[in-house]
Amino acid sequence: MGGFEHFLRPLEPLNQFNMKRGKKYDEAKALIEKEFYGLDEAIELLKKTTVTKFDASCELHIKLGVDPKQADQNIRTTVSLPHGTGKDVTVVAFVGDENVKAAKDAGASEAGTAELVDKINKGWLDFDIAVATPDQMKELSKVAKTLGQKGLMPNPKAGTVTPDFAKAIEEVKKGKVEIRLDKDANAHNIFGKVSFDDAKLKENLALIIKKVLDAKPSSTKGTYIKSMTVSTSMGPAVPLDTSSVSAEVR
């Protein structure tokens, strides 16, 4: 997602900071009594284990048995969620002056190239996803390092470098997300909000998992999906049964 996933946190929430968790978290974690769960049970638990006062995001975290350093195993694909993520995604468009109005009409908060590149060089990165037309990529080389470090660089594999910029913007705004791996072969994706009904959460979640399964590299050996967990923002991880869930979403 150029930057589809940059607003997600690591696989085990807060663990790496050794922060003391509160009573609500401990009570929520105590509800997770089984070693693994199916989709329906996991989604039900998500509703029960949310620990925030705001409408928390529901997140999927997958650990794959691939080597992202190998080009043929570095998975990067997209999926359009029928019910969106519940997040209002801010999109900017790097397009020629003649396409600025069309980009904004499609849903881009800002559009153009020279002015956006100048703002980014001055430290501005107040957006979630960047879309660009192929003819503007040369100008983006001036900020490629900055955008790349934040996971915001437009990429053809993510569908964010395309002549049909208006369609790309509209799809992203409606719920198209990017699935990509970090250096440790983990993928993190939001698939909805706690306020979504169970059926919508399940459909979104199943589509992401199926997309990951379909993207399995032919060169992969051994266990492909090592683990899958779902959680809410700042909530405990609910482990999924990889075998039964994989069979269910096929």
N, C-alpha and C positions, 0 to 999 in steps of 0.2 A: 504494500500500500504505500508506493513511495513510502508514506508514513502510516500505513494502516495500523500497525501494531505498536507504534512508539509510545503510546500512552499507557501500555499495560505494564504491570509489575512482574517481577520474577516468579518462578514456579511455586516456591513455598513462601507465602506472604509473610514478610517481616523477619523470617527466620535468620537471614544472613546478617541482620543487624543486632541479633540477640536482644531485642526489645522485650520488655515485660508486657505480657498481654493482660487485658482486663478480665473482669469476672464474666462479662457477656461472651467473650471469645471462648473462655474455658467451658462455659455452659453449652455453647454451640458445638464445640468440638466433642463434648461428651455424648452428643446425639449421634455421632458417627460411630456405630457399634460394630459394623461388619467390616471385613477386610476389603471387599469389593462390592460394587453396586451396579445394577442395570440402569438404563436411561431413565425409566419412569421413577424409580426409587431415588436416584441421584437428584433429579429435578425437584422432587418433593422435599428432599433434604435441603436443597439450596434455599428454598423459601423459609425453612425453619432455622437455618444457620446464619442468616444475614445478621450482621452486628452493627450496621450503620443506621442512622436516623434518615439519611437520604435514600433515594431509590437506587440501590446498588447495582452495578453491572454484574452480569453473569459471565464467567470466564472459563475457557477451556485451555488446558495446558497439556501438551503431548510431548513425550520424549521418544525420539526415533533412533533406531539402530542403524544410522547411516553416518557417513563422514562428509560433513558440509564442505570440507576443503577440496573434495573431489567434484569437479564440474558436473559429472553425470549423476551425482547423489545430492546436490544442493537444491532441494526442493523449493520452488517458488511458483505459486499459482494463485488463482483467484476463485471466489465463489460468490454468487449473488444470493444474499439471504432474503427470503420472501417477506420476512417481517422486520427487516432492518436490525440495527444494533441498539436502537433507542438513544443513540448518541447523535447530537447535531454536529455533523462533520463540517469543518471549515476547509474549503477548497480554494486554492489559488491556481490561476491558469497562465502559463507562459505562452502567449500567442502574439501574433503580429498586431499592429495597431488596428488593422481593418477587421480583426476578429474580437476585439475587446468587448464590444456590446453583446455579441452573441454568446460569449463566455459568461458574462454576468447574467444574461437572461437565462442561461442554463443552470445557474446556481453558484457560480464562482463569487467569492466575496471580493476578490481583487483580480485584475487581469492586466496583461501587458508583459513586457520583458525587461526593458532597460530600467524602469523605475523600481520594479520588484527586485532585480539583481542589486541595485544600489541600496535598497532598504535592507536586504539580507546581509550585504557587506558591512552594514552599520550595526548588525546584531539582531535584526528583526526576524523572528521565526514563529509568528503567531498564527499558525495554521496546522492542519492535520495531514493534508494530502496536497501534492502538487501534480498538476496535469500539464503536459506540454505538447506542442506540435513538433514534428521532426525538424522543421526548419529553424526552430529556436534553440535546439540543443547545443549548438556551438556557443551561443551566448551564455548558456547555463554552465559551461565549463569554468566560468569565472567564480562560481559558487559551488561547484560540484563537491569539493571536500567538505564544506560546511553542511550542505544538504545530506551528503552521504553519511556523515557521522551521526546525524539525527534520524536516519532512515526516511528522509523526505525527498530523495532524488527520484525524479520520474524515471520509469523503467518500462520498456516494451513488454517484458514478461508480466508486468502487473497491469498492463493495459493503460498505463498513464502517459505513454508517449504514443500519440496517434493523431492522424489528420482529422479524425472525427472527435474532436475535443469536446463538443457539446454533449454527445452521447456518453462519453467517458465521465464527464462531470455529473450528469444526471444519474448514471448508474451508481457512482460513489455515494451521492446524496441519498439514494434510495436503499442502500445497504450492501453494495458490492465491497467485499473485504479481501485483503491479500493474506495468503498463508505463506509464511516464509520462516526459515530456520535461523536461530542464532548460532553462534560459534560452537555451542555444545549440543547442537541438534535438537533443540527445543523449539516448539511452535506455540505461540500464545495468541489467543483470539477471543474477543468479546462476542457473545452470541445473543445478547439481549439484556433486559433489565428484570429485576425481581418482580416488578409490576406486570410483566408479560404473563399471560396465562400459560399453563403447563404445555398445552399443545403447540403453541407458537415457539416456546423455548426448545421443545423437543425437535421440532422440524428444523429450526435453525442449526441446532447442535448436530443433529444427524447428518445434515448436508455438509458441514465442515469436516466431520470425521470421514464421511464417504469420499470427499475430495482428496483427503490425505491418503486414504487407502488406494484410490485410483492413481495417485501420483507416485506410487511405489516404484523406485528405479529397478530396472531389470538386473542391474549389477549388485543389488543388495543381497547379502548373505546373512543367515541367522535370523534372529527375531527382528521384525520390522518395527512394530509398535511396542516399545518397552514399557511404557506406562501412560495412562491418561487420568487426569484429575479435573474436576470442575470446582469452582469456588465463586463466592461473591466478593465484591471489593472488601479487602481486609478480613475476609472470613476464612474459616478452616477449609482445607482441601478435602473433597469427597472423591475417593478413588473409584475409578470405573473398572469393570471387568472387561479387559481388552478383547477377549475371545468372544463373549456373548454379545457385546456391543458391536463389534466388527461384523458379526454375522447378522445382527438386526438391521444395520444400516445399509447392507448390500442390496 
